[in-house]
Amino acid sequence: MALAFTPFWINLYTAAKLPSAWLAGVRVHSLSNTECETRVRHRWINQNPFQSMYFAVQAMAAEMSTGLLLIAKIRESGQPVSMLVANNRAHFSKKARGRLRFRCTDGAALEAAVREALASGEGRTVWVRSEGRDESGDLVSSFEFEWTVRGKKAG
């Protein structure tokens, strides 16, 4: 029996398998069928010389919000599927300070990509977006990731 795919277990897994994200303070806050939210707080360990959060920490939190949603869709399919980030784009609009939340709401697009990859037997790509907002709700950064998915052959 597999462990429940909940924020608690995902955060525990992150500590063991993604230590840089764990040490930087990236945590999964919520995961549903349609969206995933990660959170990270500006601290000494994840700062840049300009008194704000280092861009790579924001990228980790954003990528995690998209990747976990994709993993959930793969798990729902019950089939082996490989996944990989092929490209990404980022835009920074405000200094990242305080507590940030990164939310991806592209569950339907990810589900469709997994379904199409499994039905066709060929790889599919899908662009998804994660927005990082501060405690005031202001947009701090936005990231887009191009995920590739491909069904794995049995054997």
N, C-alpha and C positions, 0 to 999 in steps of 0.2 A: 504494500500500500504506500503510495507516494504521500509526502508531507503536504499539508494544505498550502495552497498558494496565497498566503496572506501577508500583509505588510510585516508582521512580526517575524515570520520565517524568512521572508525575503531580506529583511535587515540583518538577520542572523547569518544568512548565506553571504551577504555583502561583506560582513566583517571577516569571514573566512576566505572568500574568493576574490574580493575586490577591495583589498585593504586601503588603497589610496583614496577611494571614494569614501570608505568608512572613516578614515582618519580626517578627511576634509570636512566631514559632518553631513554628507549626503544621506538622507533617510527617505524611505518610502512612506508616504502618509496615507494614501488611499489607492485602491485599485478596483475598478468595476468593469463591466462588460464594454463600456464605451470610453472610459478615460482612466488615466493614471496621473497621480500627483506626487511629486517628490518635493522635499523641503531641505533647505540648507541655510545656516545662519553664518553671517560674516563673523569670523574669529581670527585670532592671530595666526593660526595654522593655515588658513586659506586666503590670506590677504596678499595684495600686491603692494608695491612701494607707494601707491597713490591713495592709501587708506580706504580701499574698497576690495571687494572679492575678486580674486584672480579669475580671468576669463575661463581657464581650463576647468575650474571647479564648477562654474556655471554650465559649461559644456557637459561635464559628467552628469550633473543633475538633470539636464535637459535630455540627454541621450538615454539615461535610465528611464525617464518617464515614457519615452517612445518604445524602447526595447522591451520593457516589462509588459507593456500592452501587447506587443507582438508575440512575446513568449506565451502569454495567456491565450492568444488566438491559436497558436501552434498546439498548445496543450489541449485545447477544446477540440481540435481536429482529430486527435488521437493518432496522427500519422507522424512519421519522422520527417522533419523539415529543417534544412539548414538556413541560417540567416547571417547577414553580414552588412555592415554599413559600407556603402559604396561612395557616397559623397555627403558633404554637409555644408550648410551656409549659416552664417550668424550675423546678427545685427545688434549693436549695443546702443541704447538710447539714454541711459542714465547710470550714474555710479551705483554699483551694487553694494548696498549697506543694509545692516539689520537682517531680518529674516526674509528669505525669498522662497517662493513656491513656484515650481515649474509644472505646468499642466499640459498634457497631450490629450486631445479629445477626438482623435482620429481612429477610434476602434473599428468603425465600419469599413474604412478604407483598408486597414490592415487585415481584417477578416476576409475581405474580397480578394486581396492579393494572395493570401494563403490558399483560399479555395481555388482560385484560378491556377496557381502553381501546381496544386495537387491534381486538378482535373486535366491539365494540359501535359503534365510531365516535364514542363520546361520552367525555367526561372522567370520570375516576375520582379519588377521593381515598383516601389511605391514611395512617394515623398510624403512625409508627415511633419507636423509642426509642434513645437513645444514653446510656450511663452513663459517667461520668468517675470514675476511681479513682486513688488516689495509690499511691506505691511500696509501702505497707503493704497495699494491696488494699482500703482503706477507701473507701466511696462518698463522693465529694466533691460531685458534682452529677449530676443526671439531666435530660435534655432530651427532649421529645417534639416531633416536627415533623409537621405535616400537609402532605403533598406532594400536589399535583394533577398528573395526567398526562393527556395528550390526544394522540391520533394526529394528525399533520399531514396535510393533504390534499396530494396530488401536484399539482405545477404551479405 
